[in-house]
Every structure is written in structure tokens, then in C-alpha cells.
Amino acid sequence: MKICFNHLLLAFSYALDCVEQDCCYVSHFHGKRIAYFSMKMGEYFQLNQEAMNHLIACAILHDNGMSEYYKYGEHLDVDEFLKAHCIAGERNMSYLPFYHHIEDVVLYHHERVDGKGPFHKVEKDIPLYSQIIHLADWVDIHYSFKKMDPIGYQKMLNDIKELEGIHFSQEVIQAFISTITFEVIEQDLYALNYELKNNEYLTYREIPHSQVLSICQLFAHIIDSKSPHTKSHSIGVATLASQMAIYYHNDQDKVLQLFIAGVLHDVGKLVIDRDILEKPAQLTDREYTYMQTHAYYTYRILTDMDLGDIVHWASFHHEKLDGSGYPFGKVGDELDFNDRLLACCDIYQALTEDRPYKKALSHQESIKIMREMAHQNKIDSQIVEDINRIF
């Protein structure tokens, strides 16, 4: 399968930023800005194309462990929290096929060169990529670029210089000063986004199916970690969809595409507030309407990923044949077979797993409910019977 991994990550970064905004303050466009600043500093160090791709990927994913914030609670002090989300993020990074090139980068991206960071590493023990990301992250958290003028920019540089040997190394500070000029800072978000999407380091290449599956595991773990009640939902839907695809005699590429659609179908839930996802009682009408927007955000994020048919297979999983679904109110003629298949797989997986408001149902109970939905012209009756036959 031919993909540009960092292009996928740039689209995914919007969802990651929403996760961070749910548990702590970060600026809009945080992930992309860190990626852009890191890319510019990487040019200072004359990184080759492969190394630059690795740095950009780490920069986008530097806070991917935030999706597990519910595990930490608000009782942790700053250092404990930084340590916890770095460990979670590093564990997720191990799914990547090029992990051996970037080991410990996310783990140590909050380390100070004086050894007073969460893991007490000193400069010589902190990977260069970690140091680059740490400075880019620190700057984006502490300063508002939207209102920054040349005086404010100079003050920022003076503040950074004062932290030499404490937070940051001399060479990384010099890289920042040399590449992150005031002209770079004052770029609007659209210009920054354009440069990220069109830089020479983002290249499409053929990736073996096994590596695509590893990347899917990374996405699924981040998505499902937002709430403990959906800890294996995405992989569950992906597995059902791929097994059904095999039953329908699809080729290997189509099976993989349906697996990816299953993994990514709920990526929009990263945008939804955690309190809604974990509410133990039934949602109010207003809360339910808000929850429904996750399908639209899935569509928006996956459209930016440029994944072809996978976009609508994943995004239309709440559409109904009679037009009563969401986010677009599609009707039967507008939903292809795989749109219908993903919808049925999602329903079956949801019925057979525990949720805050219900216990998991048996296969027989789930099929009974789905048959009633098919009778009401909500979902495809033949797919329901095929699911019953296979599982």
C-alpha cells in the first residue's frame, strides 16, 4: 500500500490537539507548529530525508500519550504527570516500523539538560530529537505567536538564552535562533500548514501490509485510550470488518483497506470531551447531539488523510438506509456495500462489549437487536445474517 505516513500524521494532529485541550491548555495547531519548528531546526543540523521524516513524526506524536490522561487523574504533580504521559507515548511509538531509529525520543522530550527533568537525564543522555522537540514545545506553550511583535520575539529569545545549560543545550538554542526567525513566527496558520504539507521530506512510498497493520495499531491504541470503556473497540471493529471482507472473497488489498477503515472509524471521538465519553448514565438529547459530531470529525480528519474509499467507509458508520443516520443523513442508494458493512460491524461490536451505561450482550441478543434494525430499514439485512453465520 502506497502512503505518506507523515501526511497521515499531519491530519491526525488535529485530533491529538483536541485531546490535549481536553486535559490541559495548549494552543490551536500545537502539533503542527511543533512539527514545523522541529523541521526547521532539523535543517540546521543538516538531517537527511529519512532522519527528517523521523523527527517530524516524533514531533507530531510527541504528546500522543495524552489520550491516556484518564489513568493519571489530577492528583499527580507536574513531574509525575510529565513522566506518565511520556511513558504512555513511548509505548505507543513502539508500534512504528521504524521505532529502532527513534527509541526514547518521545520518552525524553520533557527532559532538561541539567538533569532535573522527569527522568533526571543529562544532556549527553538525551536524544537530539528529544531536545529539539522539547524547545519547540516549551516555546509554543509559553508564548502567544498570534500577538507577538519584534519586541516580544526578542524577549522570547532572551528568555531561551537564560535557560541555556538548564533546560536547553547551547547547540539546540543556536539551532532555534538561526532558523525560527521572526518571519517564521509571524506566518499565519494556513502558510505554516502549506509548508508542512508540501515540504520535500514528505514522500509517498510502498509500505508492506505488516507495517501498515503496525501503524494501524498505533492509531487504534491512541483512539481507544481516550476512554477506558472503549479500550479495544476500534481494533474489534477492524477485525470484524476484515474477517467479513475475507468471507466476501475480497482481495488482500481490500481486506487491508477495510481493516484500516475499522481502525479509524472513531478517530473523531478524540475531539469529544472525555466527560461525555465516560458518562455512566444515558446522554441527554443535547449531549447525544454533541456526541454525534464525532462522525463528522472522522470524515474531516480522514478527508485530510486522502485515503480514498476508506474515508466514507469509516465516516458513514452511523448512517442508516432510511436516511435517519448521521452525520449526513445518507439513504440506501448513497451507501455502498462496504459503508453498510462497517455500520453493521460497529453496531455488533458495540452491542457485545461493556459500556458505562450497559453490560455486554450475547451474540444471540445482539443479532436479535440487529435483525429488528434491519426490519426497520436501518441496516442491511443480508449482512446481519452473514455476521450471525460467521460469528
Steps between C-alpha positions, in 0.01 A plus 500: 500500500643837399470765772681800644503428872572856609218628278267273700647633823454864400127432456494300825665787690170692514349218706806481725478874566136457604605230749751738657248781517269261688748454785738797492551824313679494167474737208300421190719328238743389772611174339559651157686797643732271696554296183579813298741647755669161536532466122667842476744414779564163336615689191753681717645162598496394133294188562450278196153427361441183701617660824283805433197280445565330832539834680176638350312183599628521858415870518140443390461206739698644792192521724311196371500360855254770602216278378558290812461800732199343672738248661705768668230713657566848629678387818843476334750781533653652186805271484291187561255601229776579251661164573173307471396639162854462363503131595156448343607684185824303467310174531276604212801598287631144526229395250677695224710296255789747527491510883864388536599832338301710747514305824473723812425818301144540629595354839755775565342798323445682833853444632713795610871497419585570867353164604198643681237369258254216568761226435805696623693455176784740421584647159722217375226243572215688331446426127544802273144461366368515858693819566371661180138406578536613861605853400230525230237374746613732781488805274153419367361450851652815650443758223213623287625543145180650370567828681880489504687804366878539446546618859314196632702277270828638634377453858422135419853449366647661813287273720623194309864609530460534877403131510821384328652217699182472706219397266674510164844437351701773330486329158121454505450863606725608213298283261181671616641852473644429154184351349196624692522862393232760563383450140443131580315586820264748336384258229129432520379146559401449136852580378653275764262218409585541131873479567456187711285325239722592207849468639755277329516254790143369462519222245263220406643150497381143483461359851466124566165388641664393826629854557163654413344274764756619756418863421129416536571359846655833598195695383257255662675513835501880507133518396372238743710626792293820518252300711549174695156388381610477135847355558478247216204625296688619191709185464183299562314672214807474276532128568130438430516703178807318371356157587181588317706627205672163480161325516387712203813392303662843482865516400776570752513872427126544555517298824775731624307813398193382693719427801635856483145636471407307813801630690431863407119510509494663846798733464248786534436396860836650591329836448218419745529599867604212724212568743250419225684185389511369856159610626357202694139600433304544179592816310257790486367602158747786488792278602400236246489761222849610602622140508370451146744759370781245539398343168535835326844553656601152383402607148692828529819339633499209255428730205823682583677162503399445136411132549254454213206267571619443856376852581131426444513136615624625838305826521155365406486233771205676668302557179174305458331367188183700572690830528466531878872466571780755532707704429359554148164322499596271213239257363539146367587592141782724629662230714713239327541145627807575711333806655224263612750238613691740726171620651399144587844413639494810721154420635585135569826591675330768712218265604740223604727715719452671835417869503448742795123470459466126420652154525619308196226306320534145372528421131137384492371814673706723268377328184141529622541878535672529163228298328244743638707791367515331160122448509465875558720568193784637712776254403564233236313176581728272297810627679329441834430137403858457378635632832274252680630218279867582552514601864 
